[in-house]
Amino acid sequence: MSHILLISYDATIPDNLREALAAPELRIVNKNSPEAARSILSRGAIDLAIIYSNSGDAKLVNDLKALSELSPETPVMVISESYSLDEEQRSFELGADLYFSEPLPTQSLQRIISRHSLSSTQVANVITQPATTQNIKERSRSSSALHILRDFSNILGFSLDYRAFTQHFALKLREHISFSRMGIFLESSAKQTIIKDRDPHHLTCIASLGLPADLIDCFQLSREVGIGKTIQQQPHILTLQDCHQSHFEGQSNAIQKEFKVLGCDLAVPITDRERTIGVAVLNGPVTGRGYTEDELQLLYLLMEELGLAIRNSRLHAEIGRHGTLIENVLSSMTSGAIVINEDLDILYANRAAKRFLLIEPQESRSIEFAELPSELAAPIHRAVEKGELPRPFQLSSPAGNKIYQASIFPFKNNEELELLPRPTMVVLEDFTHIEANKQKALEDSKSELIGLIAERFAHEIRNALVPITTHLQLIDKKIDQPVFQASLKTALKNETDRIQRFSEQMLYLAQNSNPAEQTADLGSILNAAFEAAKKTTANTTAHLQLGDLPRPSDLKGDIEGMTYAFEEIFLNAIQASEASAAKIQVRVVRTEENSLNITMRDSGPGFSNESIEQATEPFYTSRPTGVGLGLSVAKKIIETHHGFVQLNQRTEINDWDLLIQLPTTLAPTPL
């Protein structure tokens, strides 16, 4: 990772520089003057210094002089709000390496920053203190102390504050190894459980000993370069001497640079036995000796214990956050939520559930299962103990003033066998307003239907009374005339038939009883119904073309009602055809399910887009006369006999108007 020092008047990144400095491999340190970055400059931690000149020549001159004194080897770039030849010359005279003015060439600036930051990693080899020969007894005591520390770390691994634990760990470790400098760098905790497929790029120092505070604030390790990348790819102990080996070619300079900035020569991976989550960087013992092989192995194991403790701490915090989130979600729900464990203990009830149970929402006492109303407790008990899940059901609140719908949801893992008893959650939704609206809609619908029936009934009776009233007015004058007598007789018959048919239709619509147990041949029913329809319409030329019927074709049920249904269908077909050429084609086939499919087609134009959607609705008619109950009555009668009616718009393939399917009483006779 490259560290860039940006010096600006208000110590923030100007908007026009954000894109150029947005690369993930760059760590930007914002200061308002070189003096504010004295410590990190003197240690050589900065790869490139950028001065954003927007505060006058005097400040630019002072900043350039200060950079030259504090870190003469650090490359310096000056960026000015507006170009000035004098300012450019003065910048180069005072040690600046590059000068730019707005508007900035972003891509070129990115390449230049990248090259300068990479070239600055070419540092001289750091000479480490050679290991000196130590007394065997001294090493034995150190090894024994480290073993004690390893056992102690198992206890500290239960700490929930990983930052405090890590700092305490570093202090304890120094008591036994006596190093003077140490930094523990960890990835962000956002990796835990939420982001599964992406590693954080940066490692931030969370605990340190002997490192300057301002260095810790601005310095990070990266997984893309240097120590972080090497440890990530090869999670083993890394020393400064290892940098000179051939397999570190390409990362050697960056590793040396980071070791030099931190003043350390040893890096130990911090793992949680699954992946590397950080790096511990430290220098050698203050005695000047090197680490023994046993000490290095033990350091590796200790850092693994540290990694496990950190993972456990973060997982605990994550679970706590998730629990709080779930509780907040449940608490904010307008529906009641009750969680019951396998022992029928109520673990949680949100505010809405407490209101349902007539408990104050602020009351924090535990709720007993016995406090639930019996109509709710019984299905919950069966769901928990036996795994029986009822469909959502309604119940009244204990106060009796509200209606709730209860839904029971078991907690289960799809990858495991369902064990009983099992925890369950109950959701209580307030259906009071919904039920009230449904009741109101039902009442409105009934009122509308009653009004429509009354209107159609009055219309039909009024039409029937017109010819009767007309004859009544003439009866005194023409009663003796044979023509008048015949006309009166016809009018009385036609209108009484009309009223009788309307009353029969209304009765069939109102009936809900099961059909009578009678048996008759379908052919006889169709012929009788067609003749009745011809008689009603007085169309003597209407013709029924009935194909061969499958044998047997007996129907069981209310034969009179079935005949009436087909009469209404034929009547509708005859009225839709021209009077002189009315022809109805009927075809009957037996299905594999042993039902009879009856398809019909008349000589009329067929159903339109509008009529096919509403033709079976009560009181719908496309003719200027009639009530519009014929197909509605026919549909109800057929459905009462476990059949169905389907209307169709004619196509080249399906050229029929209407399909009726009815179950038969007998199976086909085998050949």
C-alpha positions in Angstrom: 0.0 0.0 0.0 1.2 3.5 -0.9 0.9 6.4 1.6 0.1 9.8 0.2 0.4 13.0 2.3 -2.0 15.7 1.1 -1.4 19.1 2.5 -4.3 21.5 2.1 -5.5 24.6 4.0 -8.5 22.8 5.7 -6.9 19.3 5.8 -9.6 17.8 3.5 -9.4 16.3 0.0 -10.6 18.8 -2.6 -13.5 17.6 -4.8 -11.4 17.9 -7.9 -8.8 15.5 -6.5 -11.1 12.8 -5.1 -11.3 10.8 -8.3 -7.5 10.8 -8.8 -6.9 9.7 -5.2 -9.7 7.1 -5.1 -7.5 4.1 -5.9 -7.8 1.3 -3.3 -4.0 0.9 -3.1 -3.6 4.5 -1.9 -3.8 5.5 1.8 -4.4 9.3 2.0 -3.2 11.3 5.0 -4.7 14.8 5.2 -2.8 17.5 7.1 -2.9 21.3 6.9 0.9 21.6 7.1 4.1 19.4 7.0 4.6 20.2 10.7 1.4 18.3 11.5 2.9 15.2 9.9 6.4 15.6 11.3 6.6 12.2 12.9 5.5 10.2 9.9 7.7 12.3 7.5 10.8 11.8 9.7 10.2 8.0 9.7 9.9 7.9 5.9 6.4 6.5 5.9 5.2 8.8 3.1 5.7 7.8 -0.5 4.5 11.0 -2.1 3.6 14.5 -0.8 1.0 16.6 -2.6 0.6 20.3 -1.8 -2.8 21.8 -2.9 -2.0 25.5 -3.3 -5.0 27.6 -2.7 -3.9 29.9 0.2 -1.3 32.2 -1.3 2.4 32.1 -2.2 3.6 32.5 1.4 2.0 29.2 2.6 3.3 27.3 -0.4 6.8 28.5 0.2 6.7 27.6 3.9 5.2 24.1 3.1 7.9 23.4 0.5 10.7 24.4 2.8 9.3 22.4 5.7 9.0 19.3 3.5 12.6 19.7 2.3 13.8 19.8 5.9 11.6 17.0 7.3 11.9 14.5 4.5 14.2 15.6 1.6 13.9 12.2 -0.1 10.0 12.3 -0.4 8.8 13.3 -3.9 6.7 16.5 -3.9 3.9 17.4 -6.2 2.3 20.9 -6.3 -1.3 21.4 -7.6 -2.5 25.0 -8.0 -6.0 26.3 -8.5 -4.8 28.5 -11.4 -1.6 28.5 -13.4 1.1 30.9 -12.5 4.6 30.9 -14.2 6.2 32.6 -11.1 4.6 30.0 -8.8 5.8 27.1 -11.0 9.4 28.4 -11.1 9.4 29.1 -7.4 8.0 25.6 -6.7 10.8 23.9 -8.6 13.5 26.1 -7.0 12.2 25.0 -3.5 12.4 21.2 -4.3 9.0 20.4 -6.0 9.3 17.5 -8.5 6.0 18.1 -10.4 3.6 21.1 -10.9 0.0 21.0 -12.1 -2.8 23.5 -12.4 -6.5 23.1 -12.9 -8.2 21.7 -14.8 -6.5 18.5 -13.8 -5.9 15.6 -16.2 -7.3 12.9 -13.9 -6.0 9.8 -15.7 -2.5 11.2 -16.2 -2.5 12.3 -12.6 -3.4 8.8 -11.5 -0.6 7.3 -13.5 2.0 9.8 -12.2 0.9 9.3 -8.6 1.1 5.5 -9.0 4.6 5.6 -10.5 6.0 7.9 -7.9 4.5 6.0 -5.0 5.8 2.7 -6.4 9.3 4.1 -7.1 9.5 5.5 -3.5 9.3 1.9 -2.2 12.9 1.4 -3.4 14.6 1.6 0.0 17.8 0.5 1.4 18.1 -2.8 3.1 17.5 -2.5 6.8 20.1 -4.0 9.0 18.7 -6.0 11.8 20.4 -6.8 15.0 22.2 -10.2 14.7 21.1 -12.9 17.1 23.5 -13.3 19.9 24.2 -16.5 21.8 22.1 -16.7 25.0 22.3 -18.9 28.0 20.3 -22.1 27.7 18.6 -21.6 31.0 17.4 -18.2 30.0 15.8 -19.6 26.9 14.2 -22.4 28.9 12.6 -19.9 31.3 11.3 -17.8 28.3 9.8 -20.9 26.7 8.2 -21.9 29.9 6.7 -18.5 30.3 5.3 -18.6 26.8 3.6 -21.9 27.5 2.0 -20.3 30.6 0.9 -17.4 28.4 -0.7 -19.8 25.8 -2.8 -21.4 28.5 -3.8 -18.0 29.8 -4.9 -17.0 26.4 -7.4 -19.8 26.3 -9.2 -18.1 29.3 -8.9 -14.6 27.8 -10.4 -15.9 24.6 -13.8 -15.6 26.1 -13.6 -11.8 26.3 -16.3 -10.0 24.4 -14.3 -6.8 23.7 -11.7 -7.8 21.2 -10.0 -4.4 21.1 -9.4 -4.4 24.9 -8.4 -8.1 24.9 -5.9 -7.5 22.1 -4.3 -4.6 23.9 -4.1 -6.7 27.1 -2.7 -9.6 25.1 0.1 -7.4 23.7 1.0 -6.2 27.2 1.2 -9.7 28.6 3.2 -10.9 25.6 5.8 -8.1 26.2 6.3 -9.3 29.8 7.7 -12.6 28.5 9.5 -11.6 25.2 10.5 -8.0 26.1 10.1 -6.6 22.6 10.0 -2.8 22.4 7.6 -2.3 19.5 4.5 -4.1 18.3 1.5 -3.4 16.1 -1.6 -5.7 15.5 -3.4 -5.0 12.2 -6.8 -6.5 11.6 -9.4 -6.5 8.8 -12.6 -4.6 9.2 -15.3 -6.5 11.2 -17.7 -6.0 8.2 -16.3 -9.3 7.0 -18.2 -11.1 9.7 -21.3 -13.0 8.3 -22.6 -10.1 6.2 -20.2 -9.9 3.3 -19.3 -13.5 2.5 -17.4 -13.3 -0.8 -15.2 -10.2 -0.4 -12.1 -9.6 1.7 -11.5 -6.0 3.0 -8.5 -4.5 1.2 -7.0 -2.7 4.3 -5.7 -3.9 7.7 -6.0 -1.3 10.4 -3.9 -1.2 13.6 -6.2 -1.9 16.6 -3.5 -2.4 19.3 0.1 -1.3 19.5 3.1 -0.8 21.8 5.9 1.6 21.2 4.5 3.0 17.9 3.7 6.7 17.6 0.0 7.6 17.8 0.1 9.8 14.7 1.7 6.9 12.8 -1.0 4.5 13.9 -3.7 7.0 12.8 -2.5 7.3 9.2 -0.7 4.0 8.5 -2.5 0.8 7.2 -1.3 -2.4 5.7 -2.9 -3.6 2.4 -3.8 -7.0 1.1 -2.7 -5.9 -2.4 1.0 -5.2 -1.7 3.8 -5.7 0.8 3.5 -7.5 4.1 -0.3 -7.8 3.9 -0.3 -9.4 0.5 2.6 -11.8 1.3 1.0 -13.0 4.6 -2.4 -13.4 2.8 -0.9 -15.5 0.1 1.5 -17.5 2.4 0.2 -17.4 6.0 3.5 -18.1 7.7 5.9 -16.0 9.7 7.7 -13.4 7.7 11.0 -11.8 8.7 13.0 -9.0 7.2 15.7 -11.4 6.1 13.1 -13.3 4.1 12.6 -10.3 1.8 15.8 -11.0 0.0 14.7 -14.4 -1.1 13.9 -14.9 -4.8 10.2 -16.0 -4.3 9.5 -12.5 -2.8 10.6 -10.8 -6.0 8.2 -7.9 -6.7 7.2 -7.4 -3.1 10.6 -7.2 -1.5 10.9 -3.4 -1.6 7.4 -2.8 -0.4 8.0 -5.3 2.5 11.2 -3.6 3.5 9.6 -0.2 3.3 6.8 -1.2 5.7 9.2 -2.9 8.1 11.3 0.3 8.1 8.4 2.6 8.7 7.1 0.5 11.6 10.6 -0.2 13.0 9.9 -3.9 13.1 11.5 -7.0 11.5 9.0 -9.8 12.2 5.4 -10.3 10.9 3.2 -13.1 12.3 -0.2 -14.0 10.6 -3.3 -13.8 12.8 -5.7 -16.6 11.7 -8.9 -18.0 13.0 -8.0 -21.5 11.7 -10.0 -20.8 8.5 -8.5 -17.7 7.0 -6.1 -14.9 7.8 -7.8 -11.9 9.5 -4.7 -9.8 10.3 -1.0 -9.5 11.0 1.1 -8.9 14.1 4.3 -6.9 13.4 7.0 -6.6 16.1 10.7 -6.1 16.5 13.2 -8.4 18.2 13.8 -8.8 22.0 15.5 -5.8 23.6 18.4 -8.0 24.6 19.4 -8.1 20.9 19.1 -11.9 20.6 17.0 -13.5 17.8 13.9 -15.5 18.3 14.3 -19.3 18.8 12.5 -21.7 16.6 10.3 -22.7 19.5 9.4 -19.1 20.3 8.4 -18.4 16.7 6.2 -21.5 16.6 4.6 -20.5 19.9 4.1 -17.0 18.6 2.3 -18.4 15.6 0.0 -20.5 17.9 -0.6 -17.6 20.2 -1.7 -15.4 17.3 -4.0 -18.2 16.2 -5.6 -18.2 19.6 -5.9 -14.4 19.4 -7.6 -14.8 16.0 -10.1 -17.3 17.4 -10.8 -15.0 20.3 -11.3 -12.0 18.0 -13.6 -14.1 15.7 -15.7 -15.2 18.7 -16.0 -11.7 20.0 -17.1 -10.4 16.6 -19.6 -13.2 16.1 -21.0 -12.5 19.5 -21.4 -8.8 18.6 -22.9 -9.7 15.2 -25.4 -12.0 16.8 -26.3 -9.3 19.3 -26.8 -6.8 16.5 -29.0 -9.2 14.5 -31.0 -10.0 17.6 -31.5 -6.3 18.3 -32.5 -5.8 14.6 -35.0 -8.6 14.7 -36.5 -7.4 18.0 -36.7 -3.8 16.6 -38.5 -5.1 13.5 -40.9 -7.2 15.5 -41.5 -4.3 17.9 -42.4 -1.9 15.0 -44.9 -4.3 13.5 -48.5 -3.4 13.8 -49.4 -7.1 13.9 -48.8 -9.0 17.2 -45.9 -11.4 17.3 -45.4 -14.1 20.0 -42.4 -16.5 20.1 -42.9 -19.8 22.0 -40.1 -22.3 22.6 -40.4 -26.1 22.7 -41.2 -26.0 26.4 -44.2 -23.7 25.7 -42.4 -20.8 27.4 -43.2 -17.4 25.8 -39.8 -15.9 24.9 -41.0 -12.7 23.3 -44.2 -10.7 22.7 -44.2 -7.4 20.9 -46.3 -4.4 21.8 -49.2 -5.3 19.6 -49.3 -8.8 21.1 -49.4 -7.4 24.6 -52.3 -5.2 23.6 -54.1 -8.3 22.4 -53.5 -9.9 25.8 -54.6 -6.8 27.7 -51.1 -6.2 29.0 -49.6 -2.7 29.1 -46.9 -2.4 26.4 -44.4 -0.9 28.8 -44.8 -3.8 31.2 -41.6 -5.9 31.1 -42.7 -9.0 33.1 -42.6 -12.4 31.5 -45.9 -13.7 30.0 -47.1 -17.2 30.9 -48.5 -19.6 28.3 -51.6 -20.0 30.5 -52.4 -16.3 29.9 -53.2 -17.0 26.2 -56.9 -17.5 25.4 -57.8 -21.2 24.9 -58.8 -20.7 21.3 -55.2 -19.6 20.6 -53.4 -21.8 23.1 -54.8 -25.1 21.8 -53.6 -24.8 18.2 -50.2 -23.5 19.4 -49.8 -26.5 21.7 -50.6 -28.9 18.8 -48.2 -27.0 16.5 -45.3 -27.2 19.1 -45.9 -30.7 20.4 -47.3 -32.6 17.3 -46.3 -30.4 14.4 -49.9 -29.8 13.3 -50.1 -26.5 11.5 -53.6 -25.1 11.1 -54.6 -22.7 8.4 -54.9 -19.1 9.5 -57.9 -18.7 11.7 -59.9 -15.9 13.2 -60.6 -15.3 16.9 -61.9 -12.5 19.1 -59.7 -10.5 21.4 -60.1 -11.3 25.2 -61.9 -7.9 25.4 -64.3 -9.0 22.7 -64.1 -5.8 20.8 -61.8 -6.8 18.0 -61.3 -9.6 15.5 -57.8 -11.1 14.9 -56.4 -13.5 12.3 -53.8 -15.9 13.8 -51.1 -17.5 11.7 -48.7 -20.1 13.2 -45.2 -20.4 11.8 -42.7 -23.1 13.1 -39.0 -22.4 13.3 -37.2 -25.1 11.4 -34.0 -25.8 9.4 -34.7 -27.1 5.9 -31.4 -29.1 6.0 -32.3 -31.0 9.2 -34.9 -33.4 10.2 -37.9 -31.7 11.8 -37.7 -32.6 15.5 -40.6 -32.3 17.9 -41.4 -30.3 20.0 -40.2 -27.3 18.1 -40.2 -23.5 18.6 -43.0 -21.5 17.0 -44.0 -18.0 16.2 -47.6 -16.7 16.2 -48.6 -13.6 14.2 -51.8 -11.8 15.2 -53.3 -9.5 12.5 -56.0 -7.1 13.4 -58.9 -7.9 11.0 -61.5 -5.8 12.7 -61.6 -3.1 10.0 -61.2 -5.7 7.3 -64.1 -7.8 8.5 -66.2 -4.6 9.0 -65.4 -3.6 5.4 -66.3 -7.1 4.2 -69.6 -7.0 6.1 -70.4 -3.6 4.7 -69.5 -4.7 1.2 -71.6 -7.8 1.6 -74.6 -5.7 2.8 -74.1 -3.2 0.0 -73.9 -6.0 -2.5 -77.1 -7.5 -1.1 -78.8 -4.2 -1.2 -77.6 -3.6 -4.8 -78.8 -7.1 -5.8 -82.2 -6.6 -4.2 -82.6 -3.3 -5.9 -81.6 -4.9 -9.3 -84.0 -7.8 -8.8 -86.8 -5.4 -7.8 -86.2 -3.2 -10.9 -86.1 -6.2 -13.3 -89.1 -7.8 -11.6 -91.1 -4.6 -11.9 -90.0 -4.1 -15.5 -91.0 -7.7 -16.5 -94.4 -7.5 -14.7 -95.1 -4.1 -16.2 -94.4 -5.3 -19.7 -96.6 -8.3 -19.1 -99.5 -6.1 -17.9 -99.4 -3.8 -21.0 -101.4 -6.2 -23.4 -103.7 -7.3 -20.6 -104.5 -3.7 -19.6 -105.1 -2.9 -23.2 -107.6 -5.7 -23.6 -109.2 -4.8 -20.3 -109.9 -1.3 -21.6 -111.7 -2.7 -24.7 -113.5 -5.7 -23.1 -116.8 -3.9 -22.6 -117.0 -2.8 -26.3 -115.6 -5.9 -28.0 -116.3 -8.8 -25.7 -118.7 -10.3 -28.1 -116.4 -10.1 -31.1 -114.7 -13.5 -31.9 -111.4 -11.7 -33.0 -111.2 -9.8 -29.7 -111.9 -13.0 -27.8 -109.0 -14.8 -29.6 -106.7 -11.9 -29.1 -107.5 -11.7 -25.4 -107.0 -15.4 -25.0 -103.5 -15.2 -26.7 -102.5 -12.2 -24.6 -103.5 -13.8 -21.4 -101.6 -17.0 -22.3 -98.4 -15.3 -23.5 -98.1 -12.9 -20.6 -98.9 -15.5 -18.0 -96.3 -17.8 -19.6 -93.9 -14.9 -19.5 -94.5 -14.2 -15.8 -94.4 -17.9 -15.0 -91.0 -18.3 -16.8 -89.6 -15.4 -14.9 -90.8 -16.8 -11.6 -89.3 -20.2 -12.4 -85.9 -18.6 -13.2 -86.0 -16.7 -9.9 -86.8 -19.9 -8.0 -84.0 -21.9 -9.7 -81.5 -19.1 -8.8 -82.7 -19.1 -5.2 -82.6 -22.9 -4.7 -79.6 -24.4 -2.9 -80.9 -28.0 -2.3 -79.2 -31.1 -3.8 -80.6 -32.3 -7.1 -83.2 -35.2 -7.0 -82.0 -38.7 -7.6 -83.5 -39.4 -11.1 -81.9 -41.0 -14.2 -82.6 -40.2 -17.9 -80.9 -40.4 -21.3 -79.1 -37.3 -22.4 -80.7 -37.5 -25.9 -84.2 -37.4 -24.5 -83.3 -34.4 -22.3 -81.8 -32.5 -25.3 -84.8 -33.2 -27.6 -87.4 -32.3 -24.9 -85.5 -29.1 -24.1 -85.2 -28.1 -27.7 -89.0 -28.6 -28.4 -89.8 -26.5 -25.3 -87.5 -23.7 -26.5 -89.2 -23.8 -30.0 -92.6 -23.5 -28.4 -91.5 -20.6 -26.2 -90.1 -18.7 -29.2 -92.9 -19.8 -31.5 -90.2 -20.6 -34.1 -91.4 -23.7 -35.9 -88.5 -23.7 -38.4 -85.7 -24.0 -35.8 -83.7 -27.2 -36.4 -81.6 -29.3 -33.9 -78.7 -31.2 -35.5 -77.7 -33.8 -32.9 -74.9 -36.2 -33.7 -74.6 -39.7 -32.5 -74.5 -40.1 -28.7 -72.0 -42.4 -26.9 -73.6 -45.3 -25.2 -74.6 -45.3 -22.4 -75.3 -41.5 -22.0 -77.5 -41.5 -18.9 -77.5 -38.6 -16.5 -78.4 -38.8 -12.8 -80.0 -35.9 -10.9 -82.9 -33.5 -11.2 -84.1 -34.4 -14.8 -86.7 -31.6 -14.8 -84.1 -29.0 -13.7 -81.6 -30.3 -16.3 -84.2 -30.2 -19.0 -85.0 -26.6 -18.0 -81.2 -25.7 -18.1 -80.9 -27.0 -21.7 -84.2 -25.3 -22.6 -82.7 -21.9 -21.5 -79.5 -22.6 -23.5 -81.4 -23.6 -26.7 -83.7 -20.6 -26.2 -80.6 -18.3 -26.1 -79.3 -19.9 -29.3 -82.6 -19.6 -31.2 -83.0 -16.0 -30.2 -79.4 -15.3 -31.4 -80.1 -16.8 -34.8 -82.2 -15.5 -37.7 -85.8 -16.7 -37.2 -86.0 -18.4 -40.7 -82.6 -20.1 -40.5 -82.1 -21.0 -36.8 -80.0 -24.2 -36.6 -78.3 -25.5 -33.5 -75.5 -28.1 -33.9 -74.8 -30.4 -30.9 -71.9 -32.8 -30.5 -71.4 -35.2 -27.6 -68.2 -37.1 -26.8 -67.1 -39.2 -23.8 -63.9 -38.1 -22.1 -61.2 -40.4 -20.5 -62.5 -39.3 -17.1 -65.9 -40.8 -18.0 -67.7 -37.5 -18.4 -69.8 -36.2 -21.3 -68.5 -33.1 -23.2 -71.4 -31.4 -25.0 -70.4 -28.7 -27.5 -73.0 -26.4 -29.2 -73.0 -23.9 -32.0 -75.9 -21.8 -33.3 -76.3 -20.1 -36.7 -75.9 -16.6 -35.1 -72.7 -14.5 -34.9 -71.4 -16.1 -31.7 -70.2 -14.4 -28.5 -68.6 -10.9 -28.7 -65.6 -9.8 -26.6 -68.0 -8.0 -24.2 -70.7 -10.6 -24.0 -68.4 -13.6 -23.4 -67.2 -12.0 -20.1 -70.7 -11.3 -18.8 -73.1 -13.7 -20.5 -73.6 -15.9 -17.5 -73.9 -13.0 -15.1 -77.5 -12.5 -13.7 -79.6 -9.8 -15.5 -77.1 -9.4 -18.4 -78.7 -9.2 -21.8 -77.6 -7.8 -25.2 -81.2 -7.8 -26.5 -83.7 -4.9 -26.0 -86.2 -7.3 -24.4 -85.7 -10.1 -21.8 -84.5 -10.3 -18.2 -81.0 -11.8 -18.8 -81.4 -14.8 -16.5 -81.4 -17.7 -18.9 -77.7 -18.6 -19.0 -77.3 -17.7 -15.3 -80.0 -20.2 -14.4 -78.6 -22.9 -16.8 -75.0 -22.5 -15.3 -76.3 -22.8 -11.8 -78.3 -26.0 -12.5 -75.4 -27.6 -14.3 -72.9 -26.7 -11.6 -75.3 -28.1 -9.0 -75.0 -31.4 -11.0 -71.1 -31.2 -10.6 -70.7 -30.0 -14.2 -69.4 -26.8 -15.7 -70.2 -24.4 -18.5 -67.6 -22.7 -20.7 -68.2 -20.0 -23.3 -66.0 -19.7 -26.4 -65.3 -17.2 -29.2 -65.1 -19.0 -32.5 -61.8 -19.7 -34.1 -60.7 -21.9 -37.0 -59.8 -24.7 -34.6 -62.5 -24.3 -32.0 -65.6 -23.3 -33.9 -68.1 -23.9 -31.1 -69.9 -21.4 -28.9 -70.5 -23.3 -25.7 -69.1 -26.4 -23.9 -70.9 -28.2 -21.2 -69.3 -31.1 -19.2 -71.4 -33.4 -17.1 -70.6 -36.6 -15.2 -72.4 -39.8 -16.3 -74.0 -42.4 -14.1 -72.6 -45.5 -15.9 -69.2 -46.6 -17.3 -69.1 -47.3 -21.0 -70.0 -50.9 -22.0 -66.8 -52.9 -23.0 -66.7 -54.1 -26.5 
